[in-house]
Every structure is written in C-alpha cells, then in structure tokens.
Amino acid sequence: MELEKFKELEEKIKNVLSEYALLKKQNQELKELLNNQGLELEGAKGNLGKFSEERDAARARLDALINLLQDVDTDM
C-alpha cells in the first residue's frame, strides 16, 4: 500500500516537472517574440521619423514655391 503512494507521488512529481519544462520553453519563446517585436517597433519609429523629416522638407519647399508664385505679377 505504501509503495503505491510513493509511485503515485512520483508520477505527480514527473508531471509537474514536465509541465514546468514546457512552461519554461514557452516563456523563452514569448520572450524572443517580444524582443523581436520591440526591434521591429524601433525600426518603425525610425522610419516614421525619417518620413516626418521628408514631409517637413517637402512642405517647406512647397511653401517657398507658393511664395514665389504669389510674387509674380499677373497684371500683364
């Protein structure tokens, strides 16, 4: 009878250790995924900054061209 309890306890411990190993592996995979997404986010932020600078430069050039056109005398 006592031997059966030890076997039962042994099986429960093996199951717990198996679940622990699985959860540990899943946790590592999730950490890697989170890290990769963080890197992608940083890249997207860099692109956003670049696009904002390009937009501002284009807007400044358009404003300068509009000002030049406004100075043109249309009363010929």
mmCIF file of the N, C-alpha and C atoms, coordinates in Angstrom:
data_MODEL
# 
_entry.id   MODEL 
# 
loop_
_atom_site.group_PDB 
_atom_site.id 
_atom_site.type_symbol 
_atom_site.label_atom_id 
_atom_site.label_alt_id 
_atom_site.label_comp_id 
_atom_site.label_asym_id 
_atom_site.label_entity_id 
_atom_site.label_seq_id 
_atom_site.pdbx_PDB_ins_code 
_atom_site.Cartn_x 
_atom_site.Cartn_y 
_atom_site.Cartn_z 
_atom_site.occupancy 
_atom_site.B_iso_or_equiv 
_atom_site.pdbx_formal_charge 
_atom_site.auth_seq_id 
_atom_site.auth_comp_id 
_atom_site.auth_asym_id 
_atom_site.auth_atom_id 
_atom_site.pdbx_PDB_model_num 
ATOM 1   N N  . MET A 1 1  ? 0.807  -1.192 0.000   1.00 0.00 ? 1  MET A N  1 
ATOM 2   C CA . MET A 1 1  ? 0.000  0.000  0.000   1.00 0.00 ? 1  MET A CA 1 
ATOM 3   C C  . MET A 1 1  ? 0.861  1.273  0.000   1.00 0.00 ? 1  MET A C  1 
ATOM 4   N N  . GLU A 1 2  ? 1.893  1.293  0.846   1.00 0.00 ? 2  GLU A N  1 
ATOM 5   C CA . GLU A 1 2  ? 2.775  2.459  0.923   1.00 0.00 ? 2  GLU A CA 1 
ATOM 6   C C  . GLU A 1 2  ? 3.538  2.653  -0.385  1.00 0.00 ? 2  GLU A C  1 
ATOM 7   N N  . LEU A 1 3  ? 3.908  1.564  -1.009  1.00 0.00 ? 3  LEU A N  1 
ATOM 8   C CA . LEU A 1 3  ? 4.640  1.627  -2.266  1.00 0.00 ? 3  LEU A CA 1 
ATOM 9   C C  . LEU A 1 3  ? 3.789  2.285  -3.353  1.00 0.00 ? 3  LEU A C  1 
ATOM 10  N N  . GLU A 1 4  ? 2.506  2.030  -3.346  1.00 0.00 ? 4  GLU A N  1 
ATOM 11  C CA . GLU A 1 4  ? 1.602  2.646  -4.326  1.00 0.00 ? 4  GLU A CA 1 
ATOM 12  C C  . GLU A 1 4  ? 1.546  4.156  -4.145  1.00 0.00 ? 4  GLU A C  1 
ATOM 13  N N  . LYS A 1 5  ? 1.557  4.619  -2.926  1.00 0.00 ? 5  LYS A N  1 
ATOM 14  C CA . LYS A 1 5  ? 1.530  6.058  -2.658  1.00 0.00 ? 5  LYS A CA 1 
ATOM 15  C C  . LYS A 1 5  ? 2.800  6.726  -3.164  1.00 0.00 ? 5  LYS A C  1 
ATOM 16  N N  . PHE A 1 6  ? 3.931  6.029  -2.988  1.00 0.00 ? 6  PHE A N  1 
ATOM 17  C CA . PHE A 1 6  ? 5.187  6.588  -3.498  1.00 0.00 ? 6  PHE A CA 1 
ATOM 18  C C  . PHE A 1 6  ? 5.185  6.649  -5.027  1.00 0.00 ? 6  PHE A C  1 
ATOM 19  N N  . LYS A 1 7  ? 4.652  5.637  -5.659  1.00 0.00 ? 7  LYS A N  1 
ATOM 20  C CA . LYS A 1 7  ? 4.560  5.627  -7.125  1.00 0.00 ? 7  LYS A CA 1 
ATOM 21  C C  . LYS A 1 7  ? 3.639  6.746  -7.608  1.00 0.00 ? 7  LYS A C  1 
ATOM 22  N N  . GLU A 1 8  ? 2.555  6.916  -6.888  1.00 0.00 ? 8  GLU A N  1 
ATOM 23  C CA . GLU A 1 8  ? 1.610  7.986  -7.236  1.00 0.00 ? 8  GLU A CA 1 
ATOM 24  C C  . GLU A 1 8  ? 2.272  9.351  -7.073  1.00 0.00 ? 8  GLU A C  1 
ATOM 25  N N  . LEU A 1 9  ? 2.991  9.520  -5.986  1.00 0.00 ? 9  LEU A N  1 
ATOM 26  C CA . LEU A 1 9  ? 3.710  10.770 -5.747  1.00 0.00 ? 9  LEU A CA 1 
ATOM 27  C C  . LEU A 1 9  ? 4.776  10.994 -6.816  1.00 0.00 ? 9  LEU A C  1 
ATOM 28  N N  . GLU A 1 10 ? 5.465  9.928  -7.174  1.00 0.00 ? 10 GLU A N  1 
ATOM 29  C CA . GLU A 1 10 ? 6.492  10.012 -8.203  1.00 0.00 ? 10 GLU A CA 1 
ATOM 30  C C  . GLU A 1 10 ? 5.894  10.456 -9.539  1.00 0.00 ? 10 GLU A C  1 
ATOM 31  N N  . GLU A 1 11 ? 4.755  9.916  -9.913  1.00 0.00 ? 11 GLU A N  1 
ATOM 32  C CA . GLU A 1 11 ? 4.083  10.305 -11.158 1.00 0.00 ? 11 GLU A CA 1 
ATOM 33  C C  . GLU A 1 11 ? 3.656  11.770 -11.114 1.00 0.00 ? 11 GLU A C  1 
ATOM 34  N N  . LYS A 1 12 ? 3.138  12.201 -9.988  1.00 0.00 ? 12 LYS A N  1 
ATOM 35  C CA . LYS A 1 12 ? 2.726  13.601 -9.867  1.00 0.00 ? 12 LYS A CA 1 
ATOM 36  C C  . LYS A 1 12 ? 3.923  14.526 -9.999  1.00 0.00 ? 12 LYS A C  1 
ATOM 37  N N  . ILE A 1 13 ? 5.037  14.161 -9.386  1.00 0.00 ? 13 ILE A N  1 
ATOM 38  C CA . ILE A 1 13 ? 6.249  14.985 -9.479  1.00 0.00 ? 13 ILE A CA 1 
ATOM 39  C C  . ILE A 1 13 ? 6.751  15.022 -10.917 1.00 0.00 ? 13 ILE A C  1 
ATOM 40  N N  . LYS A 1 14 ? 6.729  13.897 -11.594 1.00 0.00 ? 14 LYS A N  1 
ATOM 41  C CA . LYS A 1 14 ? 7.149  13.855 -13.002 1.00 0.00 ? 14 LYS A CA 1 
ATOM 42  C C  . LYS A 1 14 ? 6.252  14.740 -13.857 1.00 0.00 ? 14 LYS A C  1 
ATOM 43  N N  . ASN A 1 15 ? 4.952  14.714 -13.603 1.00 0.00 ? 15 ASN A N  1 
ATOM 44  C CA . ASN A 1 15 ? 4.019  15.563 -14.352 1.00 0.00 ? 15 ASN A CA 1 
ATOM 45  C C  . ASN A 1 15 ? 4.290  17.041 -14.096 1.00 0.00 ? 15 ASN A C  1 
ATOM 46  N N  . VAL A 1 16 ? 4.540  17.382 -12.852 1.00 0.00 ? 16 VAL A N  1 
ATOM 47  C CA . VAL A 1 16 ? 4.835  18.781 -12.518 1.00 0.00 ? 16 VAL A CA 1 
ATOM 48  C C  . VAL A 1 16 ? 6.114  19.229 -13.209 1.00 0.00 ? 16 VAL A C  1 
ATOM 49  N N  . LEU A 1 17 ? 7.139  18.397 -13.177 1.00 0.00 ? 17 LEU A N  1 
ATOM 50  C CA . LEU A 1 17 ? 8.402  18.744 -13.833 1.00 0.00 ? 17 LEU A CA 1 
ATOM 51  C C  . LEU A 1 17 ? 8.242  18.850 -15.343 1.00 0.00 ? 17 LEU A C  1 
ATOM 52  N N  . SER A 1 18 ? 7.429  17.986 -15.912 1.00 0.00 ? 18 SER A N  1 
ATOM 53  C CA . SER A 1 18 ? 7.165  18.047 -17.346 1.00 0.00 ? 18 SER A CA 1 
ATOM 54  C C  . SER A 1 18 ? 6.448  19.342 -17.715 1.00 0.00 ? 18 SER A C  1 
ATOM 55  N N  . GLU A 1 19 ? 5.453  19.701 -16.932 1.00 0.00 ? 19 GLU A N  1 
ATOM 56  C CA . GLU A 1 19 ? 4.720  20.956 -17.160 1.00 0.00 ? 19 GLU A CA 1 
ATOM 57  C C  . GLU A 1 19 ? 5.643  22.156 -16.984 1.00 0.00 ? 19 GLU A C  1 
ATOM 58  N N  . TYR A 1 20 ? 6.512  22.081 -15.977 1.00 0.00 ? 20 TYR A N  1 
ATOM 59  C CA . TYR A 1 20 ? 7.459  23.172 -15.732 1.00 0.00 ? 20 TYR A CA 1 
ATOM 60  C C  . TYR A 1 20 ? 8.373  23.365 -16.941 1.00 0.00 ? 20 TYR A C  1 
ATOM 61  N N  . ALA A 1 21 ? 8.902  22.258 -17.479 1.00 0.00 ? 21 ALA A N  1 
ATOM 62  C CA . ALA A 1 21 ? 9.786  22.340 -18.644 1.00 0.00 ? 21 ALA A CA 1 
ATOM 63  C C  . ALA A 1 21 ? 9.050  22.944 -19.839 1.00 0.00 ? 21 ALA A C  1 
ATOM 64  N N  . LEU A 1 22 ? 7.804  22.542 -20.029 1.00 0.00 ? 22 LEU A N  1 
ATOM 65  C CA . LEU A 1 22 ? 7.014  23.068 -21.140 1.00 0.00 ? 22 LEU A CA 1 
ATOM 66  C C  . LEU A 1 22 ? 6.760  24.566 -20.963 1.00 0.00 ? 22 LEU A C  1 
ATOM 67  N N  . LEU A 1 23 ? 6.388  24.966 -19.758 1.00 0.00 ? 23 LEU A N  1 
ATOM 68  C CA . LEU A 1 23 ? 6.136  26.386 -19.494 1.00 0.00 ? 23 LEU A CA 1 
ATOM 69  C C  . LEU A 1 23 ? 7.413  27.215 -19.627 1.00 0.00 ? 23 LEU A C  1 
ATOM 70  N N  . LYS A 1 24 ? 8.525  26.650 -19.206 1.00 0.00 ? 24 LYS A N  1 
ATOM 71  C CA . LYS A 1 24 ? 9.798  27.352 -19.331 1.00 0.00 ? 24 LYS A CA 1 
ATOM 72  C C  . LYS A 1 24 ? 10.136 27.586 -20.805 1.00 0.00 ? 24 LYS A C  1 
ATOM 73  N N  . LYS A 1 25 ? 9.906  26.566 -21.634 1.00 0.00 ? 25 LYS A N  1 
ATOM 74  C CA . LYS A 1 25 ? 10.170 26.690 -23.067 1.00 0.00 ? 25 LYS A CA 1 
ATOM 75  C C  . LYS A 1 25 ? 9.237  27.732 -23.700 1.00 0.00 ? 25 LYS A C  1 
ATOM 76  N N  . GLN A 1 26 ? 7.967  27.690 -23.349 1.00 0.00 ? 26 GLN A N  1 
ATOM 77  C CA . GLN A 1 26 ? 7.000  28.663 -23.879 1.00 0.00 ? 26 GLN A CA 1 
ATOM 78  C C  . GLN A 1 26 ? 7.370  30.078 -23.437 1.00 0.00 ? 26 GLN A C  1 
ATOM 79  N N  . ASN A 1 27 ? 7.807  30.215 -22.207 1.00 0.00 ? 27 ASN A N  1 
ATOM 80  C CA . ASN A 1 27 ? 8.207  31.518 -21.701 1.00 0.00 ? 27 ASN A CA 1 
ATOM 81  C C  . ASN A 1 27 ? 9.378  32.073 -22.503 1.00 0.00 ? 27 ASN A C  1 
ATOM 82  N N  . GLN A 1 28 ? 10.362 31.227 -22.805 1.00 0.00 ? 28 GLN A N  1 
ATOM 83  C CA . GLN A 1 28 ? 11.510 31.661 -23.596 1.00 0.00 ? 28 GLN A CA 1 
ATOM 84  C C  . GLN A 1 28 ? 11.086 32.075 -25.002 1.00 0.00 ? 28 GLN A C  1 
ATOM 85  N N  . GLU A 1 29 ? 10.184 31.313 -25.600 1.00 0.00 ? 29 GLU A N  1 
ATOM 86  C CA . GLU A 1 29 ? 9.697  31.653 -26.945 1.00 0.00 ? 29 GLU A CA 1 
ATOM 87  C C  . GLU A 1 29 ? 8.970  32.991 -26.929 1.00 0.00 ? 29 GLU A C  1 
ATOM 88  N N  . LEU A 1 30 ? 8.175  33.232 -25.898 1.00 0.00 ? 30 LEU A N  1 
ATOM 89  C CA . LEU A 1 30 ? 7.454  34.502 -25.791 1.00 0.00 ? 30 LEU A CA 1 
ATOM 90  C C  . LEU A 1 30 ? 8.416  35.670 -25.571 1.00 0.00 ? 30 LEU A C  1 
ATOM 91  N N  . LYS A 1 31 ? 9.461  35.448 -24.805 1.00 0.00 ? 31 LYS A N  1 
ATOM 92  C CA . LYS A 1 31 ? 10.465 36.499 -24.605 1.00 0.00 ? 31 LYS A CA 1 
ATOM 93  C C  . LYS A 1 31 ? 11.139 36.852 -25.920 1.00 0.00 ? 31 LYS A C  1 
ATOM 94  N N  . GLU A 1 32 ? 11.475 35.841 -26.703 1.00 0.00 ? 32 GLU A N  1 
ATOM 95  C CA . GLU A 1 32 ? 12.101 36.077 -28.009 1.00 0.00 ? 32 GLU A CA 1 
ATOM 96  C C  . GLU A 1 32 ? 11.155 36.823 -28.937 1.00 0.00 ? 32 GLU A C  1 
ATOM 97  N N  . LEU A 1 33 ? 9.898  36.434 -28.939 1.00 0.00 ? 33 LEU A N  1 
ATOM 98  C CA . LEU A 1 33 ? 8.904  37.105 -29.773 1.00 0.00 ? 33 LEU A CA 1 
ATOM 99  C C  . LEU A 1 33 ? 8.748  38.566 -29.362 1.00 0.00 ? 33 LEU A C  1 
ATOM 100 N N  . LEU A 1 34 ? 8.698  38.806 -28.070 1.00 0.00 ? 34 LEU A N  1 
ATOM 101 C CA . LEU A 1 34 ? 8.582  40.172 -27.562 1.00 0.00 ? 34 LEU A CA 1 
ATOM 102 C C  . LEU A 1 34 ? 9.798  40.996 -27.946 1.00 0.00 ? 34 LEU A C  1 
ATOM 103 N N  . ASN A 1 35 ? 10.973 40.409 -27.851 1.00 0.00 ? 35 ASN A N  1 
ATOM 104 C CA . ASN A 1 35 ? 12.197 41.109 -28.226 1.00 0.00 ? 35 ASN A CA 1 
ATOM 105 C C  . ASN A 1 35 ? 12.187 41.456 -29.712 1.00 0.00 ? 35 ASN A C  1 
ATOM 106 N N  . ASN A 1 36 ? 11.766 40.503 -30.549 1.00 0.00 ? 36 ASN A N  1 
ATOM 107 C CA . ASN A 1 36 ? 11.705 40.748 -31.991 1.00 0.00 ? 36 ASN A CA 1 
ATOM 108 C C  . ASN A 1 36 ? 10.712 41.863 -32.321 1.00 0.00 ? 36 ASN A C  1 
ATOM 109 N N  . GLN A 1 37 ? 9.579  41.856 -31.652 1.00 0.00 ? 37 GLN A N  1 
ATOM 110 C CA . GLN A 1 37 ? 8.590  42.901 -31.901 1.00 0.00 ? 37 GLN A CA 1 
ATOM 111 C C  . GLN A 1 37 ? 9.098  44.254 -31.430 1.00 0.00 ? 37 GLN A C  1 
ATOM 112 N N  . GLY A 1 38 ? 9.856  44.257 -30.350 1.00 0.00 ? 38 GLY A N  1 
ATOM 113 C CA . GLY A 1 38 ? 10.464 45.506 -29.882 1.00 0.00 ? 38 GLY A CA 1 
ATOM 114 C C  . GLY A 1 38 ? 11.429 46.065 -30.919 1.00 0.00 ? 38 GLY A C  1 
ATOM 115 N N  . LEU A 1 39 ? 12.221 45.180 -31.524 1.00 0.00 ? 39 LEU A N  1 
ATOM 116 C CA . LEU A 1 39 ? 13.154 45.609 -32.562 1.00 0.00 ? 39 LEU A CA 1 
ATOM 117 C C  . LEU A 1 39 ? 12.402 46.145 -33.783 1.00 0.00 ? 39 LEU A C  1 
ATOM 118 N N  . GLU A 1 40 ? 11.318 45.477 -34.154 1.00 0.00 ? 40 GLU A N  1 
ATOM 119 C CA . GLU A 1 40 ? 10.505 45.954 -35.278 1.00 0.00 ? 40 GLU A CA 1 
ATOM 120 C C  . GLU A 1 40 ? 9.905  47.318 -34.975 1.00 0.00 ? 40 GLU A C  1 
ATOM 121 N N  . LEU A 1 41 ? 9.470  47.506 -33.745 1.00 0.00 ? 41 LEU A N  1 
ATOM 122 C CA . LEU A 1 41 ? 8.883  48.785 -33.342 1.00 0.00 ? 41 LEU A CA 1 
ATOM 123 C C  . LEU A 1 41 ? 9.913  49.898 -33.421 1.00 0.00 ? 41 LEU A C  1 
ATOM 124 N N  . GLU A 1 42 ? 11.128 49.624 -32.984 1.00 0.00 ? 42 GLU A N  1 
ATOM 125 C CA . GLU A 1 42 ? 12.188 50.629 -33.071 1.00 0.00 ? 42 GLU A CA 1 
ATOM 126 C C  . GLU A 1 42 ? 12.471 50.989 -34.529 1.00 0.00 ? 42 GLU A C  1 
ATOM 127 N N  . GLY A 1 43 ? 12.471 49.985 -35.403 1.00 0.00 ? 43 GLY A N  1 
ATOM 128 C CA . GLY A 1 43 ? 12.675 50.249 -36.826 1.00 0.00 ? 43 GLY A CA 1 
ATOM 129 C C  . GLY A 1 43 ? 11.555 51.086 -37.408 1.00 0.00 ? 43 GLY A C  1 
ATOM 130 N N  . ALA A 1 44 ? 10.324 50.794 -37.012 1.00 0.00 ? 44 ALA A N  1 
ATOM 131 C CA . ALA A 1 44 ? 9.176  51.566 -37.499 1.00 0.00 ? 44 ALA A CA 1 
ATOM 132 C C  . ALA A 1 44 ? 9.246  53.002 -36.995 1.00 0.00 ? 44 ALA A C  1 
ATOM 133 N N  . LYS A 1 45 ? 9.675  53.186 -35.756 1.00 0.00 ? 45 LYS A N  1 
ATOM 134 C CA . LYS A 1 45 ? 9.815  54.542 -35.215 1.00 0.00 ? 45 LYS A CA 1 
ATOM 135 C C  . LYS A 1 45 ? 10.863 55.322 -36.001 1.00 0.00 ? 45 LYS A C  1 
ATOM 136 N N  . GLY A 1 46 ? 11.951 54.645 -36.354 1.00 0.00 ? 46 GLY A N  1 
ATOM 137 C CA . GLY A 1 46 ? 12.995 55.294 -37.157 1.00 0.00 ? 46 GLY A CA 1 
ATOM 138 C C  . GLY A 1 46 ? 12.461 55.714 -38.517 1.00 0.00 ? 46 GLY A C  1 
ATOM 139 N N  . ASN A 1 47 ? 11.693 54.834 -39.140 1.00 0.00 ? 47 ASN A N  1 
ATOM 140 C CA . ASN A 1 47 ? 11.100 55.170 -40.437 1.00 0.00 ? 47 ASN A CA 1 
ATOM 141 C C  . ASN A 1 47 ? 10.115 56.316 -40.313 1.00 0.00 ? 47 ASN A C  1 
ATOM 142 N N  . LEU A 1 48 ? 9.338  56.323 -39.254 1.00 0.00 ? 48 LEU A N  1 
ATOM 143 C CA . LEU A 1 48 ? 8.370  57.395 -39.042 1.00 0.00 ? 48 LEU A CA 1 
ATOM 144 C C  . LEU A 1 48 ? 9.077  58.742 -38.914 1.00 0.00 ? 48 LEU A C  1 
ATOM 145 N N  . GLY A 1 49 ? 10.166 58.761 -38.162 1.00 0.00 ? 49 GLY A N  1 
ATOM 146 C CA . GLY A 1 49 ? 10.937 60.000 -38.032 1.00 0.00 ? 49 GLY A CA 1 
ATOM 147 C C  . GLY A 1 49 ? 11.485 60.457 -39.371 1.00 0.00 ? 49 GLY A C  1 
ATOM 148 N N  . LYS A 1 50 ? 11.981 59.509 -40.149 1.00 0.00 ? 50 LYS A N  1 
ATOM 149 C CA . LYS A 1 50 ? 12.521 59.834 -41.472 1.00 0.00 ? 50 LYS A CA 1 
ATOM 150 C C  . LYS A 1 50 ? 11.424 60.397 -42.380 1.00 0.00 ? 50 LYS A C  1 
ATOM 151 N N  . PHE A 1 51 ? 10.257 59.762 -42.364 1.00 0.00 ? 51 PHE A N  1 
ATOM 152 C CA . PHE A 1 51 ? 9.156  60.233 -43.194 1.00 0.00 ? 51 PHE A CA 1 
ATOM 153 C C  . PHE A 1 51 ? 8.666  61.609 -42.754 1.00 0.00 ? 51 PHE A C  1 
ATOM 154 N N  . SER A 1 52 ? 8.670  61.845 -41.465 1.00 0.00 ? 52 SER A N  1 
ATOM 155 C CA . SER A 1 52 ? 8.261  63.166 -40.957 1.00 0.00 ? 52 SER A CA 1 
ATOM 156 C C  . SER A 1 52 ? 9.229  64.241 -41.437 1.00 0.00 ? 52 SER A C  1 
ATOM 157 N N  . GLU A 1 53 ? 10.524 63.936 -41.389 1.00 0.00 ? 53 GLU A N  1 
ATOM 158 C CA . GLU A 1 53 ? 11.516 64.900 -41.871 1.00 0.00 ? 53 GLU A CA 1 
ATOM 159 C C  . GLU A 1 53 ? 11.338 65.171 -43.362 1.00 0.00 ? 53 GLU A C  1 
ATOM 160 N N  . GLU A 1 54 ? 11.105 64.120 -44.138 1.00 0.00 ? 54 GLU A N  1 
ATOM 161 C CA . GLU A 1 54 ? 10.898 64.292 -45.577 1.00 0.00 ? 54 GLU A CA 1 
ATOM 162 C C  . GLU A 1 54 ? 9.643  65.105 -45.861 1.00 0.00 ? 54 GLU A C  1 
ATOM 163 N N  . ARG A 1 55 ? 8.573  64.842 -45.095 1.00 0.00 ? 55 ARG A N  1 
ATOM 164 C CA . ARG A 1 55 ? 7.332  65.590 -45.263 1.00 0.00 ? 55 ARG A CA 1 
ATOM 165 C C  . ARG A 1 55 ? 7.551  67.073 -44.946 1.00 0.00 ? 55 ARG A C  1 
ATOM 166 N N  . ASP A 1 56 ? 8.265  67.342 -43.865 1.00 0.00 ? 56 ASP A N  1 
ATOM 167 C CA . ASP A 1 56 ? 8.531  68.728 -43.490 1.00 0.00 ? 56 ASP A CA 1 
ATOM 168 C C  . ASP A 1 56 ? 9.373  69.438 -44.536 1.00 0.00 ? 56 ASP A C  1 
ATOM 169 N N  . ALA A 1 57 ? 10.345 68.733 -45.099 1.00 0.00 ? 57 ALA A N  1 
ATOM 170 C CA . ALA A 1 57 ? 11.189 69.323 -46.138 1.00 0.00 ? 57 ALA A CA 1 
ATOM 171 C C  . ALA A 1 57 ? 10.356 69.612 -47.390 1.00 0.00 ? 57 ALA A C  1 
ATOM 172 N N  . ALA A 1 58 ? 9.490  68.676 -47.763 1.00 0.00 ? 58 ALA A N  1 
ATOM 173 C CA . ALA A 1 58 ? 8.637  68.890 -48.939 1.00 0.00 ? 58 ALA A CA 1 
ATOM 174 C C  . ALA A 1 58 ? 7.682  70.053 -48.696 1.00 0.00 ? 58 ALA A C  1 
ATOM 175 N N  . ARG A 1 59 ? 7.135  70.146 -47.491 1.00 0.00 ? 59 ARG A N  1 
ATOM 176 C CA . ARG A 1 59 ? 6.218  71.236 -47.163 1.00 0.00 ? 59 ARG A CA 1 
ATOM 177 C C  . ARG A 1 59 ? 6.935  72.591 -47.238 1.00 0.00 ? 59 ARG A C  1 
ATOM 178 N N  . ALA A 1 60 ? 8.166  72.649 -46.750 1.00 0.00 ? 60 ALA A N  1 
ATOM 179 C CA . ALA A 1 60 ? 8.934  73.893 -46.796 1.00 0.00 ? 60 ALA A CA 1 
ATOM 180 C C  . ALA A 1 60 ? 9.216  74.299 -48.242 1.00 0.00 ? 60 ALA A C  1 
ATOM 181 N N  . ARG A 1 61 ? 9.555  73.338 -49.080 1.00 0.00 ? 61 ARG A N  1 
ATOM 182 C CA . ARG A 1 61 ? 9.811  73.651 -50.490 1.00 0.00 ? 61 ARG A CA 1 
ATOM 183 C C  . ARG A 1 61 ? 8.542  74.123 -51.195 1.00 0.00 ? 61 ARG A C  1 
ATOM 184 N N  . LEU A 1 62 ? 7.406  73.464 -50.884 1.00 0.00 ? 62 LEU A N  1 
ATOM 185 C CA . LEU A 1 62 ? 6.143  73.894 -51.484 1.00 0.00 ? 62 LEU A CA 1 
ATOM 186 C C  . LEU A 1 62 ? 5.765  75.301 -51.032 1.00 0.00 ? 62 LEU A C  1 
ATOM 187 N N  . ASP A 1 63 ? 5.969  75.591 -49.751 1.00 0.00 ? 63 ASP A N  1 
ATOM 188 C CA . ASP A 1 63 ? 5.684  76.948 -49.258 1.00 0.00 ? 63 ASP A CA 1 
ATOM 189 C C  . ASP A 1 63 ? 6.550  77.987 -49.978 1.00 0.00 ? 63 ASP A C  1 
ATOM 190 N N  . ALA A 1 64 ? 7.809  77.646 -50.199 1.00 0.00 ? 64 ALA A N  1 
ATOM 191 C CA . ALA A 1 64 ? 8.698  78.576 -50.905 1.00 0.00 ? 64 ALA A CA 1 
ATOM 192 C C  . ALA A 1 64 ? 8.232  78.777 -52.341 1.00 0.00 ? 64 ALA A C  1 
ATOM 193 N N  . LEU A 1 65 ? 7.819  77.706 -53.006 1.00 0.00 ? 65 LEU A N  1 
ATOM 194 C CA . LEU A 1 65 ? 7.328  77.832 -54.380 1.00 0.00 ? 65 LEU A CA 1 
ATOM 195 C C  . LEU A 1 65 ? 6.034  78.637 -54.438 1.00 0.00 ? 65 LEU A C  1 
ATOM 196 N N  . ILE A 1 66 ? 5.155  78.425 -53.480 1.00 0.00 ? 66 ILE A N  1 
ATOM 197 C CA . ILE A 1 66 ? 3.896  79.187 -53.441 1.00 0.00 ? 66 ILE A CA 1 
ATOM 198 C C  . ILE A 1 66 ? 4.179  80.661 -53.232 1.00 0.00 ? 66 ILE A C  1 
ATOM 199 N N  . ASN A 1 67 ? 5.129  80.960 -52.360 1.00 0.00 ? 67 ASN A N  1 
ATOM 200 C CA . ASN A 1 67 ? 5.501  82.368 -52.144 1.00 0.00 ? 67 ASN A CA 1 
ATOM 201 C C  . ASN A 1 67 ? 6.074  82.990 -53.407 1.00 0.00 ? 67 ASN A C  1 
ATOM 202 N N  . LEU A 1 68 ? 6.871  82.229 -54.154 1.00 0.00 ? 68 LEU A N  1 
ATOM 203 C CA . LEU A 1 68 ? 7.410  82.750 -55.408 1.00 0.00 ? 68 LEU A CA 1 
ATOM 204 C C  . LEU A 1 68 ? 6.286  83.034 -56.406 1.00 0.00 ? 68 LEU A C  1 
ATOM 205 N N  . LEU A 1 69 ? 5.304  82.132 -56.460 1.00 0.00 ? 69 LEU A N  1 
ATOM 206 C CA . LEU A 1 69 ? 4.193  82.324 -57.387 1.00 0.00 ? 69 LEU A CA 1 
ATOM 207 C C  . LEU A 1 69 ? 3.324  83.512 -56.969 1.00 0.00 ? 69 LEU A C  1 
ATOM 208 N N  . GLN A 1 70 ? 3.192  83.759 -55.699 1.00 0.00 ? 70 GLN A N  1 
ATOM 209 C CA . GLN A 1 70 ? 2.386  84.873 -55.241 1.00 0.00 ? 70 GLN A CA 1 
ATOM 210 C C  . GLN A 1 70 ? 3.034  86.211 -55.581 1.00 0.00 ? 70 GLN A C  1 
ATOM 211 N N  . ASP A 1 71 ? 4.363  86.209 -55.686 1.00 0.00 ? 71 ASP A N  1 
ATOM 212 C CA . ASP A 1 71 ? 5.092  87.427 -56.019 1.00 0.00 ? 71 ASP A CA 1 
ATOM 213 C C  . ASP A 1 71 ? 5.022  87.759 -57.504 1.00 0.00 ? 71 ASP A C  1 
ATOM 214 N N  . VAL A 1 72 ? 4.604  86.813 -58.321 1.00 0.00 ? 72 VAL A N  1 
ATOM 215 C CA . VAL A 1 72 ? 4.532  87.029 -59.766 1.00 0.00 ? 72 VAL A CA 1 
ATOM 216 C C  . VAL A 1 72 ? 3.344  87.972 -60.043 1.00 0.00 ? 72 VAL A C  1 
ATOM 217 N N  . ASP A 1 73 ? 3.615  88.982 -60.799 1.00 0.00 ? 73 ASP A N  1 
ATOM 218 C CA . ASP A 1 73 ? 2.575  89.959 -61.158 1.00 0.00 ? 73 ASP A CA 1 
ATOM 219 C C  . ASP A 1 73 ? 1.744  89.393 -62.302 1.00 0.00 ? 73 ASP A C  1 
ATOM 220 N N  . THR A 1 74 ? 0.471  89.175 -62.066 1.00 0.00 ? 74 THR A N  1 
ATOM 221 C CA . THR A 1 74 ? -0.406 88.606 -63.078 1.00 0.00 ? 74 THR A CA 1 
ATOM 222 C C  . THR A 1 74 ? -1.119 89.674 -63.902 1.00 0.00 ? 74 THR A C  1 
ATOM 223 N N  . ASP A 1 75 ? -0.848 90.943 -63.625 1.00 0.00 ? 75 ASP A N  1 
ATOM 224 C CA . ASP A 1 75 ? -1.490 92.032 -64.355 1.00 0.00 ? 75 ASP A CA 1 
ATOM 225 C C  . ASP A 1 75 ? -0.670 92.376 -65.577 1.00 0.00 ? 75 ASP A C  1 
ATOM 226 N N  . MET A 1 76 ? -0.719 91.630 -66.574 1.00 0.00 ? 76 MET A N  1 
ATOM 227 C CA . MET A 1 76 ? 0.052  91.915 -67.782 1.00 0.00 ? 76 MET A CA 1 
ATOM 228 C C  . MET A 1 76 ? -0.695 92.714 -68.734 1.00 0.00 ? 76 MET A C  1 
# 
